Amino acid sequence: MRGHEHSSNDLSGTVHGFVVQAGSVQGDIHVSAAAPREKVPPPWQLPPSVRITDRADELRALEAHRCRAAEGGHSTLAAVSGLGGVGKTAVALAWLHTLRPEFPGGQLYADLGAQAAGGPEDPGEVVGRFLRALGVPTGQVPSALGERVALYRSLTADRRLVVLLDDAATAAQVRPLLPAGRCVTAVTSRRRMPGLSLDGGHVIHLEPLSTEAAVELLDATLADGRVAAQPEEARALVLLCAGLPLAVRIAGARLAARPRQGITAMVRALSEEHERLKALAIEGEHDVRAALDLSYQGLPPMAARLYRLLGLHPGREFGAPVARALLGGDAVEALDALHDANLLVDIAGASGGERYRFHDLVRLHAAARAAQEESGDERAAALLRIGHHYLANTGRAEEIIEPGRTSLERDFEPESVVEEDLGAVDGQTEAEAALDWLERELPNLMAVVRLARPMGAPELAWGLTDALWPLFPRRKLYGEWREAHQEGLLAAEEAGNEEAACRMLTSGALGKLAVGDHATGLAMFERAAASFFERGDALGHARTLNYRGLAHQRLGQPDRAADLFARAAAELPACGDLRAGALARFNLADVALAQGRYEDAVVNAEAARLTLEAAGDTYNAARAAGLTGRACVGLGRLDRAESELSAALSALRAEGAAFEAAHVLGGLARLSERRGQPWQARQYYRKALFLYSSAGRTQSAEAGDARTRLSALEPPEAGPGAPDPEAPGPATSEDLQGGDATGP
């Protein structure tokens, strides 16, 4: 209905696809269909099962608990505790693998690292990995733990899957990782976890194997008749192994490699070694150490050396290239020898590459052997080779993600570097594959950053932190962003490297802005500015003008911010950085838009866009176009506003920038309001709020404004909490695209 005219637009018949109904239409109509979202296959992350003996009672108890929970319509939670090496994970896997036919939604696995040298895993990082495994694009994983957990439980509410949380430290670490719905979760821990009983969990504790069961396991490991031929010796051997399956398997592997050796020789050797290992002992596990020492003594010399050197590796797991960096061409054969001796666990990497880890007791034994047999200089050189290997490959990944980025100077020994496989798989871009590699190796990279100063190589701390820069904002790894830059800054200051210190201050301060700590970020920018000024670095100082302006803007001081942006817009091009100057003009336009100075906003945004396009910066050029469109709405130039906003939205969706795309959708909503189209405006506001949520920015001022305006537009009969009869259906795959942007 328009004026006194009446248009009939009744719809009848069968319609396939979407339909647009309108009374009268003036101007162009643009209709685009959302691209279908590719279906993500269920994750199947559980490690393979291994043979277990004498655990039938425990398996029956676990299954009975699951059946009771299922009958009551509840999820299943079970915790398995026990001594290291007693077979907790093996029991959990034996149970969970039998459930696959009934739980087609997939299997999730996480090693929570209670015994890790760097401390237990952060639940927020684990649930982030789970979300990505369940098909949530990286850019849509919220930054806040509460929002991640809420999304995780929403995705698992109607999905039948199993989850294994291995080596948990506390019940508090576990709780955020529990799925919703009728899923099954198993937790393993060296500690008893009665706290999980409060969450409906069934807790069982594994004791070491009985002598008979341990003999059965030894017989299965050897499978050559020696146990039957020497039953008493076999009993004596498993008693020395304290009934721990890990020790029995290690002793069995050693015997299996020596088919002509009698069990008696192994018993004698273990008895003699026992007293020599007290320095390595954990209470109750002396005999495991004796078995490890004997397995070590049976290794070929090159495998024994690799065992010692890998014991120095600061992270919990590692790829084959690290072994080659330590040992050269002999590493492949040495790795095979370690794996065959059950001293290394072969874990399947997501990229398909060879990846290994030590059992915790084995890692401690390897490190102790290194301390005994490698000199201090040799241990330091090995750690340096590991650090240089990671630095060089992190720099390769950085170059793929941000080609041409100006980096701090990095020195490393070429002979320490073996190229990691950064190649894309399954339709990934090269940049996505490089980001995945950085995130997968991040625990190792952070471990090297922490060790850099104690090991006398402070340049590794700031070099790795600088090379990791592309990862932190893209994957929202705010905790590592803060810690790495803090450690890098300390290392640079102690070494007296002002250039590195300034880089740590500026990129670290951007992380402070990203988490809302604007005052601290401003102080860091000002420290860097003072250093640049004292050293006569005009370009570095000019860049801090723009950064300081961002901090003042977010502190609610727009006039001070505008003054700094104007100075940066003048000084940066004069210093040769046209792109940074354009970003300063963009920031000027942003301040003008917020203050209602729409003409100034259009002038500065358009100037910024032209320079950014010439520089090949399509992302920031799209942001500038979106800002121009929003300013044109304020000026009443509605046709131009629609053109600018539509172009910006397409470009930002292609970039996966959810936060900035939400800004543009807000502009389109304002445009619809100006045109008297409240239903369309509500559509845009809802989509904008969805993207703010997916970007983890629901508490931003922009999201708050969208909520307020949406509430004001609700039909009177509906109210803010009631369903809108005109509301759209579920969000489309087009709406679900997005990443995050935290400033230029």
VOGU-3710 file (C-alpha; in Angstrom, 3 decimals, decimal comma):
1> mrghehssnd> 0,000/0,000/0,000  1,506/3,352/-0,998  -0,593/6,548/-0,627  -4,158/5,847/-1,782  -3,048/3,249/-4,285  -3,833/-0,374/-3,696  -1,836/-3,231/-5,185  -2,810/-6,864/-5,019  0,043/-9,333/-4,758  -1,657/-12,584/-3,767
11> lsgtvhgfvv> 0,477/-15,684/-4,192  -0,859/-19,074/-5,224  0,419/-22,321/-6,682  3,643/-24,137/-5,868  6,807/-22,103/-5,424  10,362/-23,459/-5,353  13,030/-21,185/-3,917  12,444/-17,732/-2,431  9,795/-15,130/-3,286  9,772/-11,354/-3,031
21> qagsvqgdih> 6,344/-9,720/-2,610  5,837/-5,967/-2,839  3,114/-3,482/-3,596  4,953/-1,164/-5,945  8,649/-1,048/-6,617  10,744/1,915/-7,693  14,400/1,591/-8,572  16,523/-1,474/-9,020  16,002/-4,791/-7,288  19,065/-6,869/-6,382
31> vsaaaprekv> 18,533/-10,432/-5,201  21,348/-12,799/-4,328  21,132/-16,322/-3,009  23,360/-17,403/-0,166  25,964/-19,936/-1,097  25,144/-23,356/0,362  27,166/-24,119/3,459  29,375/-27,134/3,101  28,391/-29,926/5,475  31,141/-30,638/7,988
41> pppwqlppsv> 31,738/-34,365/8,624  31,612/-35,575/12,236  34,971/-35,485/14,049  36,512/-38,871/14,897  39,379/-37,846/17,162  39,769/-40,756/19,577  43,171/-42,462/19,492  43,107/-46,173/18,614  42,426/-48,758/21,312  45,160/-50,969/22,778
51> ritdradelr> 44,841/-54,408/24,329  43,722/-54,402/27,951  43,460/-57,243/30,445  41,591/-57,754/33,714  39,373/-54,687/33,302  36,037/-56,385/32,613  34,524/-55,237/35,930  35,436/-51,621/35,286  34,055/-51,729/31,729  30,794/-53,246/32,981
61> aleahrcraa> 30,508/-50,519/35,624  31,046/-47,786/33,052  28,457/-49,221/30,675  25,925/-49,773/33,464  26,306/-46,117/34,475  25,726/-45,058/30,867  22,583/-47,135/30,579  21,165/-45,689/33,794  21,861/-42,163/32,604  20,277/-42,877/29,215
71> egghstlaav> 17,141/-44,303/30,830  16,779/-41,117/32,834  17,319/-38,951/29,758  20,624/-37,574/31,053  24,102/-37,200/29,669  26,789/-39,632/30,835  29,867/-38,522/32,756  32,474/-40,982/34,052  35,894/-40,387/35,576  38,699/-42,957/35,606
81> sglggvgkta> 41,564/-42,287/38,023  44,727/-44,132/38,922  48,516/-44,156/39,000  50,510/-43,055/35,976  50,919/-46,003/33,620  48,048/-47,991/35,138  46,008/-47,906/31,923  43,367/-45,234/32,547  43,297/-44,019/28,956  43,317/-47,577/27,602
91> valawlhtlr> 40,220/-48,457/29,645  38,400/-45,285/28,617  39,189/-45,901/24,943  38,142/-49,552/25,114  34,747/-48,436/26,431  34,198/-45,424/24,187  35,141/-47,202/20,959  32,326/-49,709/21,515  29,817/-46,848/21,541  30,492/-45,548/18,043
101> pefpggqlya> 27,411/-47,163/16,390  25,117/-45,500/18,942  26,843/-42,113/18,794  27,114/-41,071/15,142  27,693/-37,416/16,021  31,423/-37,972/16,378  34,231/-38,269/18,924  36,159/-35,411/20,529  39,497/-35,859/22,297  41,665/-33,507/24,347
111> dlgaqaaggp> 44,811/-34,076/26,382  44,309/-31,669/29,302  47,979/-31,841/30,315  47,813/-32,159/34,100  51,423/-33,358/34,086  52,691/-30,976/31,400  55,799/-28,962/32,196  54,027/-25,776/31,114  50,942/-26,444/33,226  47,480/-27,787/32,418
121> edpgevvgrf> 45,601/-26,806/29,265  43,329/-23,756/29,404  39,683/-24,935/29,102  38,921/-21,966/26,867  41,490/-23,064/24,310  40,244/-26,663/24,422  36,604/-25,728/23,898  37,742/-23,476/21,040  39,336/-26,492/19,356  36,169/-28,513/19,958
131> lralgvptgq> 34,059/-25,797/18,317  36,276/-25,798/15,242  36,101/-29,621/15,097  32,312/-29,350/15,164  32,334/-27,068/12,139  32,438/-23,567/13,622  34,695/-21,421/11,412  37,676/-19,990/13,260  36,407/-16,436/12,914  33,148/-17,331/14,636
141> vpsalgerva> 34,685/-18,844/17,772  33,877/-16,321/20,543  36,750/-14,865/22,564  35,100/-15,130/25,999  35,064/-18,516/27,760  31,415/-18,183/28,762  30,331/-17,514/25,187  32,453/-20,394/23,889  30,916/-22,787/26,397  27,388/-21,581/25,572
151> lyrsltadrr> 27,968/-22,137/21,846  29,554/-25,552/22,507  26,564/-26,705/24,519  24,146/-25,362/21,927  25,912/-27,360/19,212  25,958/-30,566/21,271  22,413/-30,347/22,688  20,906/-32,461/19,904  24,035/-34,319/18,850  25,011/-37,791/20,033
161> lvvllddaat> 28,773/-37,837/20,485  31,436/-39,043/22,905  34,177/-36,940/24,494  37,434/-38,106/26,096  39,156/-35,600/28,396  42,523/-37,190/29,081  44,878/-36,375/31,987  42,663/-33,803/33,705  44,064/-31,678/36,511  40,879/-30,676/38,371
171> aaqvrpllpa> 37,110/-30,946/38,138  37,008/-27,195/37,501  39,135/-27,674/34,385  36,699/-30,331/33,143  33,343/-28,642/33,708  33,462/-26,125/30,813  34,223/-29,027/28,460  31,155/-31,114/29,273  28,764/-31,302/26,317  24,993/-30,939/26,548
181> grcvtavtsr> 22,271/-33,372/25,525  22,703/-37,129/25,802  26,409/-37,238/25,056  28,971/-39,437/26,828  32,056/-37,933/28,473  34,961/-39,871/29,979  37,620/-38,149/32,080  40,975/-39,631/33,079  43,184/-38,260/35,835  45,917/-39,346/38,186
191> rrmpglsldg> 43,848/-37,720/40,905  40,589/-39,021/42,243  37,877/-36,542/41,286  34,988/-36,788/43,748  33,975/-33,275/42,697  32,645/-34,656/39,427  30,097/-36,683/41,401  28,312/-33,380/41,948  27,891/-33,192/38,163  26,351/-36,651/37,969
201> ghvihlepls> 29,656/-38,370/37,300  30,510/-41,982/38,109  34,045/-42,234/39,488  36,103/-45,423/39,328  39,697/-45,916/40,415  42,044/-48,321/38,641  44,462/-50,359/40,694  47,552/-52,020/39,163  46,934/-55,332/37,436  46,824/-58,533/39,405
211> teaavellda> 49,848/-60,749/38,917  47,843/-63,145/36,740  46,503/-60,330/34,538  49,957/-58,789/34,177  51,366/-62,188/33,134  48,551/-62,459/30,576  49,479/-59,025/29,187  53,155/-60,015/29,019  52,229/-63,210/27,173  50,120/-61,254/24,669
221> tladgrvaaq> 52,987/-58,806/24,139  55,534/-61,578/23,479  53,203/-64,085/21,767  56,043/-66,579/21,398  55,588/-69,156/24,153  58,287/-67,908/26,521  55,779/-67,067/29,257  54,339/-70,571/29,177  57,849/-72,027/29,233  59,006/-69,848/32,150
231> peearalvll> 55,915/-69,110/34,272  57,741/-68,361/37,520  60,171/-66,014/35,821  57,245/-64,271/34,132  55,576/-63,759/37,519  58,792/-62,356/38,964  59,127/-59,965/36,028  55,624/-58,505/36,287  56,052/-58,111/40,048  59,107/-55,970/39,363
241> caglplavri> 56,919/-53,939/36,989  54,542/-53,242/39,902  51,571/-54,451/37,874  51,591/-51,308/35,717  50,622/-52,052/32,103  53,080/-49,444/30,818  56,018/-51,161/32,498  54,853/-54,629/31,426  54,573/-53,526/27,795  58,015/-51,911/27,879
251> agarlaarpr> 59,607/-55,020/29,364  57,717/-57,158/26,863  58,856/-55,005/23,941  62,466/-55,401/25,050  62,099/-59,168/25,273  60,256/-59,345/21,959  63,244/-57,675/20,290  65,462/-60,454/21,736  63,707/-63,713/20,901  66,617/-65,844/22,140
261> qgitamvral> 66,851/-64,163/25,535  65,195/-65,834/28,488  62,914/-63,976/30,863  65,380/-64,699/33,667  67,926/-62,282/32,203  65,340/-59,460/32,240  64,396/-60,241/35,863  68,047/-60,117/36,901  68,652/-56,866/35,088  65,606/-55,147/36,543
271> seeherlkal> 66,553/-56,247/40,055  70,049/-54,794/39,685  68,860/-51,489/38,208  66,184/-50,809/40,784  68,418/-49,245/43,430  70,230/-47,025/40,949  67,089/-45,064/39,979  65,957/-43,560/43,253  66,830/-40,043/42,123  64,248/-40,380/39,340
281> aiegehdvra> 61,588/-41,996/41,460  58,021/-40,904/41,945  56,582/-42,657/44,965  55,405/-46,123/44,027  56,895/-46,069/40,516  60,543/-47,096/41,038  60,162/-50,280/39,042  58,788/-48,460/36,019  61,973/-46,422/35,967  64,079/-49,549/36,081
291> aldlsyqglp> 62,215/-50,922/33,081  62,718/-47,640/31,226  66,420/-47,643/31,963  66,817/-51,129/30,602  64,866/-50,288/27,457  67,102/-47,260/27,010  70,248/-49,335/27,331  69,038/-51,591/24,531  68,689/-48,742/22,041  71,106/-48,238/19,125
301> pmaarlyrll> 73,510/-45,350/19,877  71,824/-42,818/17,570  68,369/-43,664/18,916  69,654/-43,325/22,481  71,073/-39,879/21,693  67,832/-38,741/20,052  65,961/-40,030/23,119  68,116/-37,845/25,360  67,838/-34,775/23,147  64,078/-35,083/22,745
311> glhpgrefga> 63,872/-35,248/26,523  65,004/-31,591/26,424  62,173/-30,563/24,103  60,177/-27,930/26,012  56,748/-28,929/24,657  54,696/-32,047/25,240  54,619/-33,286/21,648  56,643/-32,741/18,499  56,799/-33,566/14,828  59,411/-35,574/12,975
321> pvarallggd> 61,081/-32,396/11,575  62,173/-31,447/15,112  63,936/-34,806/15,448  65,677/-34,240/12,114  66,753/-30,766/13,257  68,358/-32,363/16,316  69,960/-35,409/14,733  70,069/-34,895/10,987  69,476/-37,685/8,495  69,703/-40,463/11,095
331> avealdalhd> 66,573/-39,202/12,877  64,071/-41,233/10,859  65,653/-44,566/11,758  66,139/-43,431/15,352  62,471/-42,437/15,655  61,433/-45,853/14,409  63,651/-47,491/17,016  62,149/-45,389/19,816  58,636/-46,150/18,653  59,341/-49,875/18,360
341> anllvdiaga> 60,671/-49,867/21,926  57,388/-48,275/23,138  59,337/-45,223/24,298  57,512/-42,875/21,916  53,791/-42,698/21,239  52,865/-42,077/17,611  49,929/-39,663/17,572  47,971/-38,872/14,431  48,378/-35,231/13,514  45,456/-33,365/11,930
351> sggeryrfhd> 47,665/-32,607/8,938  48,615/-36,255/8,529  52,302/-35,665/9,362  54,336/-37,795/11,754  53,875/-36,578/15,294  55,045/-38,045/18,604  54,906/-37,612/22,320  56,445/-39,218/25,376  54,449/-40,760/28,175  55,048/-38,437/31,154
361> lvrlhaaara> 57,250/-40,949/32,990  59,258/-41,616/29,858  59,808/-37,902/29,257  61,166/-37,464/32,783  63,463/-40,435/32,266  64,744/-39,061/28,943  65,442/-35,648/30,489  67,309/-37,253/33,381  69,421/-39,281/30,958  70,252/-36,095/29,084
371> aqeesgdera> 71,372/-34,453/32,328  73,593/-37,451/33,082  75,124/-38,032/29,657  75,075/-34,718/27,756  77,332/-31,855/28,823  75,880/-28,470/29,681  77,118/-27,069/26,373  75,570/-29,970/24,450  72,211/-29,496/26,172  72,285/-25,763/25,503
381> aallrighhy> 73,157/-26,336/21,841  70,275/-28,803/21,462  67,798/-26,336/22,966  69,117/-23,634/20,655  68,661/-25,894/17,610  65,065/-26,516/18,674  64,478/-22,784/19,109  66,027/-21,870/15,763  64,014/-24,569/14,009  60,770/-23,144/15,362
391> lantgraeei> 61,803/-19,539/14,685  62,603/-20,206/11,034  59,378/-22,114/10,371  57,249/-19,593/12,232  58,777/-16,912/10,028  57,856/-18,963/6,938  54,254/-19,182/8,118  54,189/-15,440/8,827  55,377/-14,655/5,296  52,585/-16,800/3,825
401> iepgrtsler> 49,904/-15,106/5,937  51,164/-11,517/5,680  53,591/-11,321/2,753  55,786/-8,257/2,848  55,271/-7,525/6,540  58,256/-5,719/8,003  59,688/-7,996/10,668  62,419/-7,742/13,251  65,770/-9,143/12,172  66,028/-12,855/12,930
411> dfepesvvee> 69,210/-14,885/13,061  69,239/-18,673/13,163  71,604/-21,490/12,329  70,671/-22,852/8,867  71,732/-26,359/9,868  69,125/-26,292/12,653  66,242/-25,767/10,264  64,159/-28,512/8,672  61,175/-27,203/6,751  57,827/-28,114/8,281
421> dlgavdgqte> 54,964/-29,044/5,974  52,836/-25,898/5,764  50,939/-27,050/2,666  47,188/-26,585/2,378  44,889/-29,621/2,542  41,172/-30,210/1,953  40,540/-27,008/0,033  42,361/-24,727/2,478  44,130/-21,600/1,352  47,861/-21,408/2,007
431> aeaaldwler> 47,219/-18,768/4,663  44,692/-20,984/6,479  47,124/-23,897/6,451  49,909/-21,687/7,833  47,613/-20,408/10,590  46,652/-23,981/11,469  50,313/-24,945/11,719  51,036/-21,973/13,998  48,105/-22,825/16,259  49,018/-26,518/16,381
441> elpnlmavvr> 52,610/-25,688/17,341  51,699/-22,805/19,654  52,288/-24,761/22,913  55,811/-25,556/21,703  56,434/-22,005/20,485  55,251/-20,541/23,778  57,445/-22,991/25,674  60,480/-21,732/23,708  59,479/-18,106/24,383  59,397/-18,850/28,116
451> larpmgapel> 62,782/-20,614/28,019  64,556/-18,048/25,849  65,944/-15,848/28,616  66,952/-18,690/30,994  68,754/-20,466/28,147  70,685/-17,314/27,229  68,953/-16,655/23,891  66,656/-13,666/24,564  66,350/-12,938/20,838  64,225/-16,087/20,528
461> awgltdalwp> 61,614/-14,530/22,835  61,034/-11,398/20,792  61,733/-13,051/17,434  59,137/-15,788/17,921  56,632/-13,322/19,386  57,037/-11,011/16,405  56,691/-13,888/13,925  53,552/-15,097/15,728  51,826/-11,749/15,225  49,481/-12,879/12,395
471> lfprrklyge> 48,081/-15,665/14,578  47,035/-13,769/17,702  44,287/-11,459/16,355  43,046/-13,907/13,711  42,515/-16,772/16,155  41,691/-14,517/19,155  44,424/-16,052/21,297  44,457/-13,197/23,759  46,148/-15,035/26,638  49,129/-16,078/24,523
481> wreahqegll> 49,179/-12,625/22,886  49,630/-11,013/26,302  52,123/-13,539/27,696  54,352/-13,694/24,614  54,651/-9,922/24,327  55,284/-9,552/28,038  58,126/-12,077/27,885  59,440/-10,632/24,617  59,520/-7,145/26,130  61,431/-8,341/29,200
491> aaeeagneea> 63,951/-10,107/26,975  64,414/-7,044/24,750  64,841/-4,699/27,708  67,378/-6,975/29,405  69,307/-7,249/26,142  69,146/-3,476/25,553  67,485/-3,892/22,131  65,294/-0,791/21,786  63,970/-1,708/18,344  62,675/-5,035/19,607
501> acrmltsgal> 61,311/-3,430/22,779  59,294/-0,920/20,746  57,856/-3,685/18,565  56,847/-5,647/21,664  55,230/-2,532/23,122  53,197/-1,574/20,050  51,989/-5,019/18,981  51,448/-5,987/22,610  49,429/-2,815/23,204  47,141/-3,679/20,288
511> gklavgdhat> 46,366/-6,854/22,201  45,452/-4,744/25,226  43,020/-2,752/23,089  41,530/-6,003/21,770  40,565/-7,116/25,291  39,357/-3,684/26,421  42,367/-2,696/28,543  42,642/0,634/26,772  44,489/2,558/29,488  47,302/0,012/29,660
521> glamferaaa> 47,490/-0,062/25,870  47,806/3,725/25,749  50,605/3,696/28,309  52,501/1,115/26,244  52,067/3,150/23,036  53,364/6,247/24,815  56,433/4,372/26,065  57,175/3,303/22,506  56,616/6,839/21,208  59,124/8,237/23,697
531> sffergdalg> 61,721/5,665/22,638  61,190/6,375/18,922  61,506/10,115/19,565  64,730/9,735/21,569  66,272/7,590/18,818  65,186/9,942/16,030  62,928/7,356/14,376  60,365/9,641/12,728  58,398/6,853/11,022  58,112/4,775/14,189
541> hartlnyrgl> 56,982/7,825/16,136  54,418/8,757/13,487  52,930/5,275/13,630  52,433/5,580/17,376  50,333/8,705/16,758  47,755/6,536/15,039  47,942/3,845/17,735  47,598/6,386/20,543  44,612/7,888/18,767  42,903/4,482/18,771
551> ahqrlgqpdr> 43,460/4,160/22,512  42,068/7,644/23,221  39,076/6,947/20,981  38,244/3,804/22,931  38,747/5,655/26,198  35,952/8,023/25,149  38,210/10,967/24,250  37,297/11,621/20,594  38,752/15,135/20,319  42,165/13,998/21,557
561> aadlfaraaa> 41,937/10,989/19,247  41,059/13,183/16,249  44,053/15,444/16,925  46,427/12,450/16,958  44,835/10,941/13,843  45,208/14,259/11,979  48,894/14,473/12,892  49,422/10,852/11,815  47,605/11,482/8,506  50,025/14,314/7,770
571> elpacgdlra> 53,285/12,789/9,056  53,034/9,193/7,870  52,901/9,944/4,111  55,770/12,406/4,600  57,777/9,517/6,122  56,943/7,295/3,144  54,123/5,174/4,589  51,097/6,032/2,441  49,019/3,081/3,620  49,401/3,942/7,308
581> galarfnlad> 48,511/7,545/6,476  45,322/6,323/4,795  44,434/4,309/7,895  44,847/7,465/9,967  42,386/9,261/7,648  39,995/6,325/8,040  40,205/6,749/11,803  39,527/10,486/11,411  36,413/9,613/9,426  35,320/7,201/12,143
591> valaqgryed> 35,515/9,931/14,799  33,620/12,359/12,547  30,867/9,798/11,947  30,444/9,200/15,693  30,150/12,969/16,229  27,577/13,426/13,454  29,963/15,346/11,172  28,878/13,316/8,184  30,413/15,460/5,436  33,864/15,308/7,083
601> avvnaeaarl> 33,421/11,565/7,482  32,676/11,103/3,767  35,647/13,224/2,668  38,181/11,382/4,857  36,754/7,899/4,289  36,743/8,328/0,507  40,321/9,609/0,509  41,376/6,665/2,661  39,606/4,171/0,378  41,349/5,408/-2,773
611> tleaagdtyn> 44,813/5,119/-1,188  44,079/1,724/0,335  42,812/0,340/-2,964  45,984/1,565/-4,666  48,021/-0,197/-1,956  46,135/-3,468/-2,534  44,590/-3,428/0,947  41,136/-4,697/-0,007  40,035/-5,347/3,567  40,575/-1,821/4,850
621> aaraagltgr> 39,316/-0,336/1,580  36,042/-2,191/2,191  35,912/-0,848/5,734  36,303/2,661/4,333  33,498/2,101/1,830  31,235/0,922/4,633  32,032/4,014/6,665  31,248/6,214/3,646  27,911/4,438/3,263  26,960/4,985/6,907
631> acvglgrldr> 27,866/8,668/6,656  25,749/8,994/3,506  22,769/7,638/5,436  23,252/10,500/7,882  23,401/12,976/4,989  20,254/11,556/3,409  22,108/10,418/0,273  20,300/7,122/0,378  21,053/5,774/-3,110  24,775/6,297/-2,702
641> aeselsaals> 24,572/4,864/0,814  22,998/1,685/-0,543  25,657/1,339/-3,216  28,576/1,851/-0,817  27,157/-0,392/1,906  26,287/-3,226/-0,478  29,773/-3,219/-2,001  31,392/-3,092/1,427  29,275/-5,972/2,744  30,216/-8,223/-0,173
651> alraegaafe> 33,910/-7,470/0,227  33,929/-7,926/4,000  32,079/-11,238/3,773  34,700/-12,409/1,299  37,360/-11,424/3,852  35,512/-13,283/6,639  35,330/-10,106/8,760  32,253/-10,573/10,952  32,728/-7,557/13,205  33,106/-5,112/10,322
661> aahvlgglar> 30,322/-6,773/8,323  28,057/-6,263/11,353  28,845/-2,516/11,224  27,751/-2,443/7,601  24,554/-4,356/8,355  23,812/-1,752/11,003  24,216/0,906/8,325  21,809/-0,947/6,037  19,345/-1,147/8,922  19,555/2,640/9,405
671> lserrgqpwq> 19,047/3,038/5,680  15,916/0,891/5,840  14,614/2,984/8,732  15,119/6,160/6,708  13,161/4,574/3,857  10,272/3,609/6,138  10,968/-0,131/5,992  10,906/-1,280/9,657  10,605/-4,981/8,838  13,734/-4,858/6,650
681> arqyyrkalf> 15,540/-2,848/9,327  14,763/-5,536/11,919  16,146/-8,160/9,564  19,425/-6,302/9,251  19,721/-5,636/12,995  19,164/-9,313/13,781  21,839/-10,359/11,306  24,204/-7,735/12,716  23,665/-9,007/16,265  24,331/-12,558/15,109
691> lyssagrtqs> 27,658/-11,481/13,616  28,610/-9,481/16,727  27,986/-12,647/18,725  29,957/-14,852/16,335  32,863/-12,407/16,560  32,722/-12,491/20,373  31,775/-8,802/20,544  28,291/-8,903/22,051  29,323/-6,366/24,691  30,603/-3,794/22,215
701> aeagdartrl> 28,945/-0,381/21,967  27,916/-1,154/18,398  26,142/-4,342/19,449  24,402/-2,471/22,261  23,164/0,184/19,840  21,819/-2,497/17,476  19,939/-4,183/20,334  18,421/-0,881/21,437  17,259/0,081/17,956  15,900/-3,406/17,268
711> saleppeagp> 13,866/-3,262/20,485  12,447/0,119/19,495  11,357/-1,320/16,141  9,571/-4,369/17,570  5,834/-4,477/16,685  3,734/-3,122/19,610  1,865/-6,394/20,030  5,090/-8,404/20,259  7,269/-6,771/22,895  11,012/-7,311/23,201
721> gapdpeapgp> 10,789/-10,917/24,382  7,968/-12,219/22,218  8,327/-13,824/18,783  7,961/-11,484/15,847  5,390/-12,732/13,335  7,448/-11,086/10,627  10,757/-12,537/11,848  12,928/-14,380/9,312  13,818/-18,035/9,461  17,113/-19,398/10,756
731> atsedlqggd> 20,319/-17,630/9,811  21,657/-18,662/6,438  25,180/-19,771/5,593  25,700/-16,270/4,233  24,985/-14,858/7,693  27,306/-17,369/9,333  30,443/-16,152/7,616  32,814/-13,894/9,464  35,968/-13,254/11,423  37,034/-10,438/13,689
741> atgp> 38,611/-7,064/13,223  40,027/-5,082/16,075  41,278/-1,973/14,306  43,564/-1,157/11,423
//
